[in-house]
Amino acid sequence: MKKTDLAKNDAKKLMGKMVASGAPSFGTSGSAVVDKREQRKRDQALGLVPFAVKLNSDLVKHLHAMASERGLDLNAVVADLLAKGLEAK
């Protein structure tokens, strides 16, 4: 193996460690990453239930735009719209 090949392999290993989960990425505050199990427990304690639906891509873009306008996350916007729609009936 050439010296350049060794350097490339070392660089690949380093990049793999940087991308690995748990490693803070550049430009972030380095806050603790929440484990998926822990997040699921928190959601269950709040009474949240995962609810997957398939929507038209135009509708999803509109929902994302509404969320960014309001400064809320997508879950809150969808929950608000569903609640308003159900109350209207």
N, C-alpha and C positions, 0 to 999 in steps of 0.2 A: 504494500500500500504506500502511496506517495504521501508526503507530508501534507499536501493540500487536501487529500481525501480524509485524512485524520482530522484536520481542522473543520472540514464540512460536517463530518459525523459529530464532532463535539458541539458544533453550532446547532445541529438538528436536535441533539439531546437537550441543550439549553432551551431552545424554543419550545420543545415539548413540555419541559418543566414549567415554563412561563404560562403556557396555555392550559395546563392541567387545572382541574377544579380546585378551588380553595386558594389559588394563588391570585393575589390582587392584581388587576390589570392597571395599565398606566392611565392616569387621569381620574381614578376613582379614589374615594376617601379610605378605602381599605376596610370598610365595615364588614362585620362578620357575615359570612354566607350562611343562610338559613338552610338547614337540612330539609329535604322534602317531607320526611316523616314529621318533623317538628312543625313545618308549615301546615301540613294536613291536620295535625292536632289543634293548632291555633284556629284554623278555619272551622273545624268541627265545634270548638268551644264557642265560636261566634254564631253558630247555627248556619254556616255556609255549606252548600252542597254543590259539587261540581255538576254542571249541566251543559253538555256539548250539543251544539246545533250546527247545521250546515246552512250558510247564508250566501246570497249572491255577493260577488266581489264588490259591486258598486255600493251595496248597502253597508258592507263592512268598511269601505273607505269613508262613507258618510258618518258612520259611527265613530271612527277614529278621529275624523275632523271635529265632530261634536265634543269628543273627550278632550281634545287639545284646546278647543275654544273655552270650555268650562274649567280647564285645569284639573280635571279628575281622571281617574283611571277608567279603562274601558268597562270593567265590571260594574262600577258605580253608575255609569251612564246607561248601560243596558238595563240594570235593575230599576233605575228611575223610569225609563221609558216603558218597561213592562208593567210596572206598578200603575203608571198613569193610564196605560191602555186598558188594563183590567178594571180600573175604577170607572172608566168611561162607559163600560158596558154595564 
